[in-house]
Amino acid sequence: GLSQYSSDPRTEWDLSAYSTREQVLEAIRNLRYKGGNTFTGLALTHVLEQNLKPDAGARLEAEKLVILLTDGKSQDDANLAAQTLKNLGIEIFAIGVKNADEAELKQVASEPLELTVYNVLDFPLLSSLVGKLTRVLCTRVKEKGNKATSDFPVNTGPQLSPTDLKISAVTSKSMNLTWSPPLRPPKKYRVVYYPSKGGTPREVVLDGAVSSLRLSNLTSHTEYLVSVLPVYDTVVGDGLRGITSTLPLSSPRSLRVSELSHNSIRLSWKAAQGATHYLVLCSAAPDGAED
């Protein structure tokens, strides 16, 4: 499977899309580079929520490997998102090109770093890594695949998935989330939320016995994407997703002008709920406009 990212991650193809080496190579040849920002944390969250799901071709009993290829320093918290993946047993390999931050690569990657972190000066030099990286990846899959898999859940239906996400009590700065827990309580929940038009994702981790949360300190008049993910010892269940917009800040109303003189006017208005200050701007009308 492959996803590209800038400020908005995009799935190019899922794990189940192609079944032969030739098909994958053809898809790579047809790939178009996606320029833009470097929101690596958002991209890793996208991979977890979208690409490592059964309906995207991920098999619960199979080992999960993520190869991150980046040519810059992340503009959001990549370490937090990477730690979430690693806590779920997903192994991360980090490959930096050109302006990548090596310290960040080492934070994001799984141990041992001498096998999972690579850095080259330019894109053509990536070819020098192919042989070693292929051997390392195949060896890791074989090593991990030899472990017993009997502890893995056999499905991610109602046993592992919460339902009925409700978003209520929306204000300009906050909203309430509630959901119905799955039949098998999770170890914890990850609640990830961020503006739909791009922005740093924020995350709250809750105990698995909790099924509600109030999000606060939001930006007014902004559409938010919300994900609620149940986390078990060996798998992330299917999450709930919702979208809603915070309310705009209330505005002053009924502006009135009175007590005009040659060098002053008096303004009055109906107050805006919650406002602590007002900023009043004035300027001379352009030539030809009404005084």
N, C-alpha and C positions, 0 to 999 in steps of 0.2 A: 504494500500500500504506500501511497505517497501523498503528502500535503505540502503545499507552499504557503508561506506567510509573509506578511509585512505588518500592517496594522490590523488586517482582517485575514485570519487563516482560511485556506481554501483546500478542500479535498480534491486532489486530481484523480485518484482512483483508490478504491477500497481493496482490502486484502483479498477479497473474493473475485475481483474483476478479471484477472488474467490467470491462466493455468500453465502457461509455457514461458520459457526464457525468451523466445522470439517475440511473443506478444508484449512482454514487459519492455524489451529493448526498443520495439517499435513505438510504444507509448512514450518512452523517454525521448526518442528522436523527435516526436511531435510536441514535446513540452515547450511552453512559452514561459520565459523568465518573468517573474513577478517582482518588479521593483517596489521601492517604498521604504517604510519604517522597519524597525526591528523589535517587534513585540514577541520575544521568545517565550515568555511566561504564558501569554495568551495562546501561543501556538501549541505548547505542551499540554495545556488544558484542553484545547481542541482535539488533540490526538487521543487523550484519555476519554473524553466524552463522546467523540464521534467515530474515531477510527478503530479503537480497541473494544468494540461492541460485537456481540454475536451477529447482529443483523448487518454488520459491515464485514463479516467474514472471520472475526476472531473466535478461535476455539478455546473454551475454558481450560482444557487440559494442556494446551500448547504454551510453550514459553513465549513471553512477550519481550521483544527487543525494539528499542527506538534508536535510530541514528539521526542525530541532530547535525545539520550542516548549516553553518552560519558564517557571514563575513563581516559581522559587526557586534558591538556591545549591545546587550538588550536594553530597551527603553522601559521595561517593566521588571517585576521581580521574577526572574527566571528560576532562582534557587528554590523559592517556595513551591512553585508548580512542579519542579523536578523532584523535590523531596516527596511530594505526594505520590508521584509515579513510583519512585524507588521504594516507598513504604508498602506499596502494593505488589512488590516483587517484579516490577518492570525494570529491565536493565537498560541504561542509557549510555550510548556512545556519543561523544561530542567531537566534532571535526570543525576546526576553525580555518578560515581562509582570509588572507589580507589583514583586515583591521579587527579581527576577532580578539576578544579579551581572554587571554589564556587563564587568568585567575578565575574568570567566570566559567570557562569550560571545565575546569577542575572541580568547581562547586557543583555544576550540573551533572557531571558524569558519575557513573557507578564506580565502585572499587573493583579491582585494583586499577589505579589511574594509568599505570604504564601500559595497560592493555586497552583502555577505553578513551583516552584523550590523544588527539592528533592535531597538528597545526602546520599549515603550509603557507608559503608567501603568495601564491597565486593559483588560480583555478586549474591551469594545465598541470600543475604539480600534484593534483589529486590522484592522477594515474599511478603515481609512485606508491600510493597507499593501498591500492586495490588488492594486491596479493596477500599482504600481511593481514589486512582487515578481514578479508574473506576467510582466511584460516582461523583467525581469532573468533569470528562470529560463529563459524561452523562448530568449532571446538566447544564454545560456550553453550550452544544449543544441545550438543550431545551430552555434555556434563550435566546440565540441568534437566535434560529429558530423561536421564536415568533415574531420577528421583521418583518415588511412588506418587501417583496422582489420584489415589483413592479419596483424598480429602477434598478434592475439588467438587463444588456443587454441580449437579447435572443439568440444571436449567436456571434461567433467570426470569421466570414468570412471576406470578403473584407471591411466590415464596420469598423472593429477594427484592421485589420492586415496590416502592411506595406508590400511592395513587392519589388522585384528586387534589392537585395543588390549587389552593385558593389564595389570591392576592387581594387584600382588603385594607381599609383604613389608610388609603393613599393620601399623602399630603405633598407639599412642595419639597419636603426634606426626608420623608420616611414612608415605609409601607410595612404591612404585616403579611407574613407567609404562614400558611398552615397546610398540612398534608396528612393523609391517612397512612400509617406505617405498614410495611409488608408483613406477611404472616410470620416470617422469621426475622426477629429484630436484628438490625445491623449493629456492628460494633460502634460505628459513629456515622454521622452525616457530614458531607462537605457541601456547603452552600456557596456557590460562586456567582457573582453578579458584576455586570459591567455595562456601560452605555453601548447601545446597539451600533452607533456610528463610530465606534472605536474609542478605546480608553483603557486604562490599566484595570485588569480584573482584580476584584477584591474577594477574599475568601473568609468564611467563618466555619470552624469545625465544631460540631455539636455532639454530645453524647447520643448514642443510639436510642435512648429512651425518650428523647425529646422530639416533638413533631410540630414545633412552631418557632418562629423567629421574627423579631422586629428589626428591619434594616433601617439605619438612621444615617445622618450626615450625607444624604444624597444630594445630587445637583437638581435644582428645580427645572421644570419644563423639559425633562430629558427622558427618552425611552430607554428602559433597562431590560436586559436579558438576564434571566435568573435560572440557575440549575440547582437541583437538589439531588445529590448522589449518595446512595447508601453504600457504605464501605464495610466489607467483611474481611476476615483474615486472609483470604486468598483471592478475592475477586471484588470488583465493583459492580453492584447490581444496576439494572437499567434506571436511569435518572428521570426526574420530572423536569420539565422546562416550561417557563412562562415568560411573558413579555407584557410590560405595562409602562405607562409614562407617569412621571411625577407631575404634580400640578404646577402651573406657573405661580410665581409669587403674586400676591394680590397687589393691585395698583391703586393709587389715589384716584378719586373720581370727582366729577363736577367742579372743574377748575373755573374759578370766577375772578374777574379783574374789577377792582374798584379803587376809589380814591386816587384818581389820576391827577398828577400835577406836571409842571414843566420838566421835572427831573426825577419823578418817583411814581410807582404804582404799588397797590396792595393786591396780593394774591391770596386766595383762600380756596380750600378743597376739602373733600371728605377723606378722612384718614384711611390709609392702607393697613389692613390687619397685620399685626406682627412687625411693622416697620419700626426701627429704632431711630433712624435719621432720614432726612430728605436731602436730596441734592437738587438745587434749583439752578437751571442754566438759562441765561437770557442773552440775546444778541440783537443788534439793530436789524430791522427788516431790510431786505435788499431793495435797491432802487425800483420804484414802481409798485412795490407792494403796499398794501393798506397799512397805515400807521397804527 
